[in-house]
Amino acid sequence: MMRYRSYKNADLAVSEVGFGLWTISTGWWGNFTEGEAIALMHKAFDLGVTLFDAADTYGNGLSEELIAKAFPKQRDEIIIATKVGYDFVHHGEARGRGQREIPQDFSPEAVIRATDAALNRLKTDRIDLLQLHNIRMEQIYDDGLWSTLEKLKSTGKIRYYGIALGPAIGWLYEGMNCIRERDITSVQHIYNMLEQHPGRATHSSGMLEGKYTAETTFPPTDHRSHRPRTWLLNGIKKIDELRFLENSERTLGQAALQWLLADDRVASTLPNIYNEEQLIEFAKAPECPPLTSDDMARIDGLYADNFGLDPEEPKFKGTMELPTESAVA
């Protein structure tokens, strides 16, 4: 029983649980054959998932190609979101394992070229939601960029546009200033019970599924293998504090999504999906008993106290402090 929400001020209704294609197209969560990837997407669609979120840089175009192959006859039944901004055409092979950044290009010519290329890979005449991928502060004030998006919208190539930010690149004031300065439909960002300012993914890279132990290891090709061991050990301790959210009607992974959906500003969630069992669990989250006000208050208290652990120094490269000019204004 999937449920649906609409983006504010937009004729764009999406499933409360969406499908982010980065897990099945980048190789950072293990390798998937084309058949395995498409089978997961078909299962998601059967479970009521309508939002499929890609990026041109995920697998150097592969995520968009997978959408075209999975849904050749269901275009009007799904919402396609994708992202542009990274110059993977010239630098895609340099990305390697993990989440290393490659150069960006947000010039009007590059954005138009990337959008046309995405439409070609998607085999469609329109992108429902085009997102600028990890913009910096300079792009927020680049009028030429936003005029280009309006031009793409007026020609019908895109229906709406927004921004996608994070994870470790930094995004606090990039997001806030963009909301203030530009008429965007959406902000996709990283947020979860463990990492709220700013976080990583809906389940903290799988941590909030509650299945990791001190003995958990990840394959060398899995991006989680590059995390420090303290991330795993401290995360397990935090999860132990959240076990009260589990019951006979709700898993911890479902509770993590319920926590996000308790905020009516959230249109959809994009958990990391990498097998059918987990997909079914997440897709059923909206119909699980919602968290109570006492549950939410207890989570707030645990987070404020860093779950009883020593403070952790965050590492971000973006704008995490209010710029001086903004403070004066």
N, C-alpha and C positions, 0 to 999 in steps of 0.2 A: 504494500500500500504506500507507494511513493507519494510524497507531497510536493507541491510546487509553490514557488514564490516569484514575484516580479521585481526587477530592478526598479528603484525609485525613479519616477518621472520617465519611464521608458516602457514601450510596448514589447517587453522581452521577458517572458515567463520561462523559468528554468526549474529543473528538479532540485530539491534540497540537497541531494547528494549528486555531485557531478563526477565525471571521469577525466582525470588529468593524464594525458598521454605520455608524460615524461618518463613514467616508470617502464613503459613497454617499448620505448623508441630510442632511449639514450644509451642503454647498456649500463647505467649507473645502479640499477636494481637487479642485475642479472640479465642474461640474454634470452630474448623471446624470438621464436620463429614467427614469420608473418601469420601463419595459421593460428598459433597460440594467441597472438595479440588480437587478431580479429575475433576469435572465439570469445575472448574476455569482453570485447566491446559489444558483441551480439548479446551476451548474457546480461550485460549492464542495461542494454536497451530493453530486453525482455523484462527486466526488473523495474522499469519505469524511468531509468536515467535518460535524460534528454540533453544535458549539457556536456559537450565533449570539448575539452580545453587542450589546445595544441600550442606549438610555437614553431616558427620556421627553422629555428636553430636546434630543435629537438631531433637528434639523428640526422641533422643536415637535410631537413625536408621530409624525413620519414614519417613523422607524426601526422602531417597533413595528408600524405599519400595513404596512410592507413585509414583515415576517415573516409576518403573517397572509395577505397576498396571495400570497406565494411558496410557502407550505406549508400550504394549506388541508386537505390530507388526510394530512400527514406528522407530525402533532403528536407522536405517540409515538416518532418516529424522530429527533427533534431535542431539544436542550437549549436552552431560552430563558433567557438572562440579561438583565436590564434594571436600570435605576438610577432612583432617585427622590431628590428633595432640592431641586432648583432650581424656583423658582416661575415657570415659563415661561408659565403661563396669564395672569399679570398683567404679566410683564416680558419675554416671549419676543421681542417685536419690537425690544426695545432692545439685543439682543445684537450685531447687526450682524456685520461681518466679523471674521475672526480668532477669538480665543478669549476674548473679554471675558466676565467673569463677570456673572451676574445674581443678584438676591437669592435666598437659600435659605429654606426653611421645613421644619424637621424636627419640627414639633409633631405629636403623635399624630393629630390630625384631618387634617392635611395629608398625612401618610404614608399613612393609610388611604384618603383621597380619591385620592391619586396612584396607589396600587396598584390601586384599583378602575378608574380611568380607563385604566391600562395594560392591565389584563385585557380591558377593552372593546375597546381598539385592537388587541390581539393576537388577539382572538376566541378566547380559551381560558379554561379554568376554573382554571388554575394557572400560576404563574411558578416555574420550577425554581430560579432563583437571583436573589433580589432584593438589590441592592447599594445601600448608602447612598452617594450621590455627593459625594465631596470633603467629608467631615465635618471639622469642627474639633474641637479638644480638648473644648469644652463638650458636644458631643453624646456623646462617649465616656462621660461621667459623668451623662448624663441617663437615669435609670432608666425614666422614662415612655416614652422612645423605644424602648428595648429590650423593654419589656413589650408595646408595640404590635406589634413584630416577632414576638414569641412568640404573640400573639393571632392574627396573620395566619397564622402557621404552624399553629396548632391548628385553625383553620377550614379549612385546606387551600388557601387562596389562594396561599400560597407554600410551597415545599418546604424551601428553605434560604435563609439570608441571610448577607451579607458586606459588605465595604466596597470602594469603588473610589476610589483616591487619585491626585493629581497632575494635570498635570505641574508647572507652575511655581508652583502654589499652596503647595507645601510639604507634606510628609507623613511625614517620618521618625518623629517621636515620636507623631504621631497614629496611625500604623500600629502601632508597638511597644506603645503603651499600650492600644490597642484589643484587640490579641491577648492581652495580659495580663489585661485586665479583663472581656472579653466572650467568650461562646462562639460565635464566628463560624466559618463554614465556609470562607470564602475572603478573600483580600486581593488585589485587582487593583491592580497598581501599575506604574510606568514603569521599565523596566530594559533596558539593552543594553550591548554591549561598550564603547561610547564614553562612555556616561553612566551610571555605576553608583551614583551617590550624590548626589542621585537623578537618574535619566535622563529620557528622554522616551518614545519608543515602541520597539518591538522592533528596528526598523531605523533609529532616530534620525531619524525623519521622512524616511525614504528614503535617508539618507546611506549606510547599510550595504548597500544594494543595489549600491554601487560604480559607479554610472553618472553621477554628477554630475561636472562639470568647472568650471573657473573661468568658463566662458562660460554656464553653466546659468542660466536665468532662469525665473521662475514667474509665471503669470497674476496679475493684481491680486486676483482672487477666491480665490486659493490662499493658505492661511494661512502657507505658507513664504515668501511674498513679504514678510512683515512681519519676518522674521528679519534681524539685522545681517549684513552681507557677511562679517564675520569668521567667522560660523558656517559658511558655505559654504567659505571658503578654508582655515580650520584643519581642517575636517572632511575635505577632500580630502587634506590632508597625512597625517592619521591613517589614512585608508583605504589610502594607499600603503604604510603600515607593516603593514597586515593582508592584503595581497595574497597572502602565503604560504599563506593558508587556501584559496585557489582552486586547483582542479585539474580534471582531465578528468571527474571524477565529482561535483563539488560547486561551486556558485557561491558567491560571497561572501555573497549574500543567504541562501542555504541554511545556510552556516556560521554566520551570525548566529543563526539559529533553533537550530542544533545546540548552540551555546554555551549558550543558555537551557535546552534540554532535557537538558543534561548534569547539571543539578541536579534531583534527584528530588523536591524540594519544589515544583517547577513542575508544575501540572496541565495547563495549556494555554498557548499563545502566541497573541497577537492582532496579527499584522502588519497594517499598513495596506495594504488591497487596493483597487486602483483600475483594474485591467484583467485580462483573462483570461490573458494570457501570464504575468504576474507571479503570479497566483493559482495557476496550474499549478506554477510554480517553487517557491512556498512550500509547497504541499500535498505536494510530493514530498520536502521537506526531511527528514522523519523516516526515510526509507529510504536517505538518503545516508550515506556512511561517517562515523561519529562523529568528533569531534575527539579527538586523542590527548592523553595527559597532558602531553606536551611542548608541544603546541599551546596547551593551557590555561595552562601555566606561562609561555609566551612572551607570551600575551595579558595575563596578570597583570602581568608586568614592564613591558610597554608602557604599560598603564593607570597603574601606580604612578608612571611617569616622565612622565605626560601626553603620551605619544607623542613625546617630545623637544621639545615646544612650551613656551612660557612658561606659567606657571600662569594659569588663567582664573578670574575671580571669579564664583562662582555668584550668581544672583538668585532668592531664594525668599521667599514671603510667609508660609509656614507655620512650624511649630515645628521648627526644624532644630538646636536645642540642647536638651539635657536640662533640663526645667523644674526650678527650685530645689527645690520640694517633693518631686519625685521623687528628686533627688539625695540629699536628706537621708534620705528613707525607705529 
